[in-house]
Amino acid sequence: MSGAGPGWALLLVGFIAANLPFLTDRLMLVGPRRAPKALGWRLLELLLLSGLTIALGMLIETRLGQRAPQGWEFYVAALCLMVTFAFPGFVWRILRKQSAADATP
């Protein structure tokens, strides 16, 4: 079995995880609902979900063979990838023009 299938699956999981903070108004995806959740909460959730995605990738790498040691550059590149993946959710939640239904208090 090659590593292509789990690699693509991990990229899909990363894309979904990066957009989850922008799809719900619940704190940490399961907590109480905040009317308009602040951008800081969303970024904190993105950081935490990025860590979980990296941990899942390390687990997959360990299961496929020997895990390679990573330097700080790997983690910075992974975080930049997650920020890039989060762009559609960010645009949909933050940058789109608010309609009258969304602006109700």
Backbone torsions as a table, in degrees:
resi	resn	phi	psi	omega
1	MET	NA	131.5	180.0
2	SER	-86.9	170.5	-179.8
3	GLY	-88.4	6.0	-176.1
4	ALA	-70.4	-43.1	-178.0
5	GLY	-61.8	-53.6	177.5
6	PRO	-62.6	-31.0	177.9
7	GLY	-65.5	-45.4	177.6
8	TRP	-66.3	-38.2	177.8
9	ALA	-63.1	-39.6	178.5
10	LEU	-66.1	-38.8	176.3
11	LEU	-63.5	-39.2	177.2
12	LEU	-65.6	-43.2	176.8
13	VAL	-61.6	-41.2	178.3
14	GLY	-63.5	-40.5	178.5
15	PHE	-64.5	-43.8	179.3
16	ILE	-66.2	-44.2	-179.7
17	ALA	-63.6	-35.0	-179.4
18	ALA	-70.4	-28.3	-178.4
19	ASN	-94.2	-13.8	-179.5
20	LEU	-57.3	-42.7	-179.8
21	PRO	-60.5	-23.9	-177.6
22	PHE	-94.0	-5.7	-178.0
23	LEU	-97.3	-14.3	-177.5
24	THR	-133.7	154.4	177.0
25	ASP	-100.5	7.6	177.2
26	ARG	-81.7	144.4	177.8
27	LEU	-74.1	130.0	-179.5
28	MET	53.1	31.1	175.0
29	LEU	71.5	-16.0	-179.1
30	VAL	-131.1	-9.0	-175.9
31	GLY	-77.8	-167.8	-179.1
32	PRO	-67.1	153.1	-178.2
33	ARG	-78.7	133.0	173.1
34	ARG	-106.1	134.6	-177.9
35	ALA	-54.7	-74.2	166.3
36	PRO	-105.3	110.7	179.1
37	LYS	-71.3	132.6	-176.8
38	ALA	-67.8	154.2	179.6
39	LEU	-61.5	-33.3	178.5
40	GLY	-60.6	-42.2	176.5
41	TRP	-62.3	-42.6	-179.0
42	ARG	-63.9	-40.6	179.1
43	LEU	-68.8	-36.8	176.0
44	LEU	-64.0	-43.4	177.2
45	GLU	-63.1	-39.4	177.8
46	LEU	-61.8	-41.7	178.7
47	LEU	-64.0	-43.9	179.7
48	LEU	-66.4	-42.3	178.7
49	LEU	-68.2	-29.8	174.8
50	SER	-64.6	-42.9	177.2
51	GLY	-61.9	-41.0	177.9
52	LEU	-66.4	-36.6	178.5
53	THR	-67.8	-40.8	176.5
54	ILE	-63.5	-41.1	177.9
55	ALA	-63.3	-39.6	177.0
56	LEU	-64.0	-41.2	177.0
57	GLY	-62.0	-39.9	177.9
58	MET	-66.8	-37.3	177.5
59	LEU	-64.6	-43.5	177.9
60	ILE	-62.8	-42.4	179.7
61	GLU	-63.4	-38.3	178.4
62	THR	-66.2	-39.2	-179.6
63	ARG	-69.6	-31.6	-179.2
64	LEU	-80.6	-23.7	-177.7
65	GLY	171.7	-153.9	-178.8
66	GLN	-77.9	133.8	-179.8
67	ARG	-78.0	131.3	-179.6
68	ALA	-82.7	141.6	176.6
69	PRO	-68.8	142.1	-177.4
70	GLN	-119.2	142.8	174.9
71	GLY	-97.3	-176.3	-177.6
72	TRP	-64.7	-26.5	-179.0
73	GLU	-62.1	-37.1	178.7
74	PHE	-61.2	-45.2	-177.0
75	TYR	-68.6	-36.5	176.3
76	VAL	-66.3	-43.0	178.5
77	ALA	-65.4	-38.9	178.5
78	ALA	-65.8	-39.9	177.7
79	LEU	-66.4	-39.8	176.3
80	CYS	-63.7	-37.3	176.7
81	LEU	-64.5	-41.1	179.2
82	MET	-66.6	-38.1	176.7
83	VAL	-64.8	-39.2	177.0
84	THR	-65.2	-42.6	177.7
85	PHE	-63.5	-30.5	-177.1
86	ALA	-78.5	-7.1	-175.5
87	PHE	-58.3	-43.8	178.9
88	PRO	-60.8	-42.2	178.2
89	GLY	-66.6	-38.2	178.2
90	PHE	-63.0	-44.7	179.1
91	VAL	-64.2	-43.7	-177.4
92	TRP	-64.7	-40.3	-175.0
93	ARG	-88.7	-40.3	-169.7
94	ILE	-101.9	-46.3	-169.8
95	LEU	-91.0	-20.1	-177.6
96	ARG	-68.7	155.3	179.3
97	LYS	-68.8	126.3	-178.2
98	GLN	-72.7	129.5	177.0
99	SER	-84.8	172.3	-178.7
100	ALA	-64.8	-34.0	179.8
101	ALA	-68.5	-34.6	179.4
102	ASP	-77.2	-23.9	-174.4
103	ALA	-88.1	0.1	-179.3
104	THR	-69.9	137.1	-177.3
105	PRO	-75.0	NA	NA
